Amino acid sequence: MEQLKRSVNQIAYTSPTQNLSKLSFLQRSLTPFLFTASSIYKLALSLRHQLYHLGFFRKHRLPVPVISVGNLTWGGNGKTPMVEFLALLFAKAGISPLILTRGYAGGDEAKMLQRHLSETSAKIGVGANRTATAARFLEQHGYLDLQSNDRNEKLCTNQEVGVSSNLEKISVVILDDGMQHWRLSRDVEIVMVNGTKPWGNTRLIPLGPLREPLTSLKRADVVVIHHADLVSDRDLKLLELMIHEMKDDLPIFFTCLSPLCFFETNNCMSKMPLSVMRNRVVLCVSSIGSPDAFVQGTEKLGPLHVDRLDFSDHYSIQAKDIDMIKERLRKLHDCFGVKPVVVVTEKDYDRDPVILKDLCPFEVLVLTSRLQFISKARTGECFQKLLKQLLTSKLSMSEEHDAVNLKNDIEDADSACHQVMPKVYWVRQNMPLEVTKLNLSHVS
């Protein structure tokens, strides 16, 4: 199965301009089947979109702003680092965020977010039905309308926000991997793009890496090109032009993963400086969507030599893999005469921290990184200001739309039976009907 995933991935990222004859016989044999499956997926995607558009499938709106962080392709786009960046941004402003994630493949992203955000007011809801998960958290913790709350004044200053029971109340929802989760209405759509391999062969899955056509970028409010530090200025400019062909006024930002420190697998609270990599022989082991970025980032830390073992995204390391890794480590030891060190990502650690201890007596270190905006013209501060503007404008439009719907519902009910029966969404039962506005003056 692992070999099959590798083959399909290579097909997806072999562009039409490249020599397809370089594909293996197995890959060329798979292509007709993948083409048929991709055509069926395209038809199902179009049908699903029409059913939502015509109202056969219902979209649910929450009483707090919803920010979706998603992507058009599979894996390695920086969604989880962006979700963490947003959660920290709101939490530092005294605004309690709820992160909704599906918890795919053991929930490695959720575990990492929980560890990074454990000392903040952020809450993490895990479940495939994110609408139901949101309802459960809103019922348990309540929600806060900052526009009508006295804490709003404190959010407009740079002073520390004191401890308060209001921090338990949810004020904003961050929808992880939310672009294709149409059941939940959102106020801001952030689309992450992997700058190192943005669209592959531009085909829909499984023939290509696209989960939706490129025209879906028209729904985006912001595009963030991730791993931009590993892409040439020329290629970044071409990528910008391609994105603007879909939506010419779409704001584009550039980010990378900035290494912070290492920790040991037997003590996730430990911190080791990045300098521990200098002159070391390193084996990078990963099961992530963009292993190239992980390896190149490790190479920048000054090791003597870097080797790599890549598995497919979200793959769980097995006992047989441990034997293979140990064999590779012994070869590195014989070649360089020094004991090599294994470096893994936090996602790989959180997927199964126990099995990594089986690599003893070899040292295993976990690399911790954070999202960083890298363009001088489009800084993180510019992104925060744009986010505030988007929330303010979108929520004002949403509130006006809800007011019109409420007025029409009341008039219809009055004419029918002289009883006022305003339409409410499921999550707004026993709650004020107006859409919550979010004041972000504190972070502008």
Secondary structure, 3 states (H helix, E strand, C coil): CHHHHHHHHHHHCCCCCCCHHHCCHHHHHHHHHHHHHHHHHHHHHHHHHHHHHCCCCCCECCCCCEEEEEECECCCCCHHHHHHHHHHHHHHCCCCEEEEECCHHHCHHHHHHHHHCCCCCCEEEECCCHHHHHHHHHHHHCECCHHHCCCHHHHCCCCCCCCCHHHHCECEEEEECCCCCCCECCCEEEEEEECCCCCCCCCECCCCCECCCHHHHHHCCEEEEECHHHCCHHHHHHHHHHHHHHCCCCCEEEEEEEEEEEEECCEEEEEECHHHHCCCEEEEEECCCCHHHHHHHHHCCCCCEEEEEECCCCCCCCHHHHHHHHHHHHHHHHHHCCCCEEEEEHHHHHHCCCHHHHHCCCEEEEEEEEEEECCCCCCHHHHHHHHHHHHHHHHHHHHHHHHHHHHHHHHHHHHHHCCCCCCCCHHHCCCCCCCCCCCCHHHC
